[in-house]
Amino acid sequence: MFPSLNSIRRQITARWPQILHALTWTALLASVVSIVSFASEMAFVSAISPTSSFSKSCNVEGLVRIPLDFQRDKICLPAYLMKRSKVDFFVPTVFAGLVVAGSACVVRSLGLWDSD
């Protein structure tokens, strides 16, 4: 076997508890961020669906109320403009990955697992 591979294997086995701990936290962060991003997407989709009481406040058939910052502010748009696209699945997933990667970099920069 190559000497460098033996060295890598020894370093990995010596730090196995730290690696397992990091993998556990990464999986936990990824799952929490994924759940939260999909929950907010589902809340928005249910709010603008034509059957919701929120969207019926436009008082015109075929229009959907879009939530804004304040409760009294409203904008009504035609329902045919509000449809799911293929990007709706990938954007939260990519966002979740970026948040997990960013949080892993923050944890790494804090040096929580340095053995020096």
Residue, then its C-alpha position, 0 to 999 in steps of 0.5 A: m500500500f502507498p505510504s500516504l494512504n496509510s497516513i490518511r487512513r490513520q488520521i481518519t480512524a484517529r478522528w473518527p468520533q469527530i468526523l461522526h459528530a460533524l456528519t451528524w450535525t451536518a445531517l441535522l442542519a440539512s434536514v432542519v433547513s429543508i423542512v423549514s424551506f419546504a414549509s414556507e413554500m407550502a404556506f405560500v402555495s396554500a395561501i395563493s390557492p384559489t380555494s383559500s379564504f385568503s385569496k377569495s378576498c379579491n372578490v373577483e373570479g379568476l384573481v388571486r391575492i398575493p401576500l405582502d408585508f402588511q396584512r392590509d396591503k394586497i395585490c390581486l393578480p390573474a390566477y393563470l400567472m400563479k402556477r408551479s414551475k420546475v424550479d420550485f423544487f430545486v430552489p429550496t434544495v439549493f438554498a438548503g445546501l448553501v445554508v448547511a455549507g455556510s454553517a459548516c464553514v462558520v463552525r469550522s472557522l470557530g475551530l470547535w474541533d481543533s485538537d491543537 
